[in-house]
Amino acid sequence: MQLLDLLISPAYAQQGAPQGQSLLVTVFPFIIMIPLFYFMLIRPQMRRSKETRQMLGTLAKGDEIITTGGLAGRIASIGEVYLTVEIAPGVEIKVQKSAITSVLPKGTLKTL
């Protein structure tokens, strides 16, 4: 007796593939998975991407932001690709627009 015989009975293993299944029964799981992937993976990612593009498009001088690195500051000037962010009085840094993760409500950063 082999170890494999304990896990799978020899009579079951010797049977052939089940006969008489239609193509629809075979393909049905794939038909169900396509919309499932769309609604659970693709659509939420497209929504987040659209919200991010909209947020980056509405940035204005004086907005308070947080970058991906965790820096919080106020926008001093806006260029095509880069922003100048004031992180402390007299301290300004340049960051890419794509590095902005969120816009804070006005008055959040009172120390600047």
N, C-alpha and C positions, 0 to 999 in steps of 0.2 A: 504494500500500500504506500503510495507516495503522498507527500504533503499536499500536493495539488488536488488529490482525490478527496481529501478532507474538506477542502474549500468549495469545490465544484463537483457535483456528482457526475460520474462518467456518463450516465444515461442522458442527462441534460446536455452535456457537452457534445454528445454525438448527434443530437438533433440538428437539423439544418436550420436555416433562417426561416422564420414564420412565413407561410405562404398565404397569399390572398389579401395582403394589405394593399390598400389603394395608395396612389401617389399622394393624395391629399393628406392622409394620415401620416405619411412619412415627412411631408414638407410642413405640416401644420405648426410645429414648434418654431420653425424659422420664420414663418409668416407672423407669428405672435411676437417674436423677439425684435423685429425691425421697428414697429411703432414703440415698443417698450424702450429700446435704446434711444429713439428720437426724443421721447418725452422725459426720460430720466437723465440723459447725458447731453445731448446736442442742444436742445432748446434752452435749458438753464444756462449753459455756457454762452450761447448767443445773446441771451438777455443781459448777462453780466457784462459782456463785451460792449453792448450797446449803451448800458448805463455808464460805463467807464468813459467811452468816447464822448458822451453827452456831458459828463462832469468835467472832462478836460477841455471841452469846447467852451464852457461857461466860466472858466477861471478869469478872475479880474484882479487888478491891483488892489491890495488891501485884504484879500481873502486870507483866512487862516487855514493852514493845511498841515497834513502829516505826510511824510515821505515813507517809502518802503523801509528805509533804515531806522525809522522811529523818530526822526527829527521833526519838531513842530516849529512852525514859524509863520511869518506873514509875507505875502508876495510883495516884493518891492518893484519888480519890473517883469514884463513878459516878452519873450522873443518867439521866434518860429518854433524852435525845438527846446530851448532852455528857459528856465525861470530863474530870477534872482530872488532868493528867499532870505529875509532878515530873521535870524534865529536869536539874536540878542541885540540890544541897542548898539549900533555901529558895526555889527558883525553880519556880513552878507555872504552867502554861498550861492553857487550856480548848481542847479539840478536839472535833469531832463524832465520834461512834462510827464513822460511815462512813469516816472518814479513817484508820482503823487498817488497816494492810496485813498485819501479822503479829505473832504473840505469840512472844517469845523464850523460850528455856529459862531456868529460875530460875538466878540467879547470873551471868548474862551481863554485866549492868551492875553492876560492883563499886564504881564510883566514887560511886554515890549513897548 
